[in-house]
Amino acid sequence: MKKIKLTIENLINLWMTKIYNTTIQEEQSKNPGLFASSEWYKQYPVTQQQHDEWEIEAKEVFRKFTKLNKKLVNRYWGLTYLNSSPYIKKI
């Protein structure tokens, strides 16, 4: 895994590029201002399995960047998760 800067946008781009083959920046250029609303997440839903895979990968990026052990990562992950997690579509 290449080293990336830890930002909310980069954590979101982890699932956007993997599932939708696009980034936040590309989508913002097409529709400015959409990312500022919660409706943006509903336009790019993921399955529960895709969400779980993203969460594992994102926690690993978070752990490597912060140099925390897994216990502390789980403790401090909450707010980062709320700001960057994808919307899970109902099946």
N, C-alpha and C positions, 0 to 999 in steps of 0.2 A: 504494500500500500504506500503510495507516495504521500509525502507530508503536505498537508494543506493547512491553511490558516483557519482557525476555529471562529466562524461567524454563523449566525442563524441562517443566512443565505446559503452558505456552503453546506450546512446540514440538510437544508431543504433540497438543494441541488443534488444531494446524494440519491434521493428517491426520484426527483424529477428527471434526471438524466438516465437513470436505470429503467424507469417504467415508461416515461413519456418522450424520452430522447430530446429533451429541451431543457432550458435553464430559466430561472426567474428573470434574468436580464432580457432574454429573447422574448419572453411573454410580456414583460413590461413594455418593451418597445412596440409590441403589437397593440396593447391595450393599457395605456398609462393609467395609474391610479387604482387598478384592480387589486393589486397586491396589498393595498392598505386596508381592504375590507376582508371580513371573514368568508365572504362568498367565494373568494379566490380558491380557498382550499376545497370547496365543494365542486369546483370545476375540474379538479384533478384528483378524484378519489382512487384509493388503492384497496386491494383485498386485505383481509386479516393476515394472510401469510406474507404478502409483500410488506405490510407494516412491520411484522415481527422481524423479518430479515433486515429491514432498514434500521430498526431499533438496535439490533445487535451490532450492526456496522457503525451506526452513529455513536453508540456508547463506547466502542473501541477507539474511535477518533477522539472523542471527548477524554477518554482515559489517557491516551498517548499525549494529547496536548497539555492536559493539566498535571500529568504525572502522578495521579492519585491511584490508590489501589481500588479493586473492584467494589469493596464495601463502601468506600467514600464516594465513588462514582454513582452508585445506586442512591446514596443519600442526597447528593447534590444535583442529580439528573432531572428532577421534577420540573422546575421552571424552564429549563432549556427544552425539555420534551414538550411542554405546553406551547411554546413559541414556534417549534419547528416540525411537529409531527403531522403527518398527512391525515386527511379525512378518510375514514374507513367506510366503504360503501356497504350497504346492507344487501344481502343476497336473498 
